[in-house]
């Protein structure tokens, strides 16, 4: 079921192109929503927890209530916005103060009044005194108070916050957040994690190098698993996420590029928290203009991938075998060391024959030969076929990526591998294994210290990777091996000792 939030929810609405997403970013404190001076950029609901002020709240950015009747998907965008208003404790209605009263503003006010929720009316784009004067025309809508502000220049935000705190802020909610009851929502996406970064002294052999202990799993059960749903446009990512959530949370359509921003949805299954991020589809770079909305969407997709714990790559079975663009997208997850699950969608459209599934699986292995570790699941987001099993696979690969072996286990593993198949002799001198240790998890990374690391080729590295996987499969994760030479300082230290 979706994660429940006890904090007040604030929804930003208005007609098209009045600066709703700019205000959303100003309150969130960083550029979370895609902003561009053209109508119809925002489509789905975008949620963000805001804790930077005296009172915490959940903020929702929405598409236009009115003003997009000539655009495809207008009705779906409007439904999502109306649903967001019904879920909210407070509604902020944004007008364009620069151009004054617009014929569609009255329609916005009528729709908001039908919801019967506490409401704040703001006139945006009031950078100059003349704009504030023009905004007074909006009182003709029968409004008691309008707050002039400039979201782009962060002017008037303090007055808006004071009004918001008056309507929904409370000391009880502040104390609740301070006690950590809403810790599941406290995710700072601007902080860069250090997973995958290797920190070690190449020359220091651990004291427990010969001790074999059970593998440990670096996993906090209270931490939500962040899942990035990635793939080309129009492969069914939003439909797939809606099926996982059990509700029509995201706008779906057969039109490529429907999703324009990375939308995060929170979910709990069998006690495990998940953060599912639906991303915009990635096309070939040559087909994307530098200053287009799609360009900004791609940047958000890449950032969501970088911040994820597990990447779920979606394929469209009806399009045939995977393409070169599919391989490039999977390659991005592979290069970033992300745990990976490959999901083949729209399998209900394929003839029911076990041989076809095996042939398709083989085609996946050939196209993604650099990621043979990734499990493959055949689903149908439309019918729900095997969709929920993806959660189980995500749990498996997430846990496997965080397994850390003892140095004793690693030393024995690589010693047996070197003894079973020694590397080629270098200038008459055999390449000797000094010791090995696991230096990082997620992905599992091993440092192997030898006397001549520069002479070990890719084929021997592949042999060692396969040897590791025979005992410790690490499903869904790449196995990385770093060949290192023992430092001179440590050699001198050992001679003195």
Helices and strands as residue ranges (DSSP letters): E 9-14, H 20-28, E 46-50, E 57-61, H 74-87, E 90-96, H 105-115, E 118-124, H 129-135, G 136-141, E 147-148, H 157-168, H 171-178, G 183-185, E 216-217, E 225-230, H 237-245, E 263-269, E 272-278, G 285-287, H 293-307, E 310-316, G 317-319, H 324-335, E 339-345, G 347-349, H 354-367, G 369-371, E 375-378, H 389-401, E 403-404, H 407-420, E 433-440, E 445-450, G 453-455, H 458-471, E 480-484, H 488-496
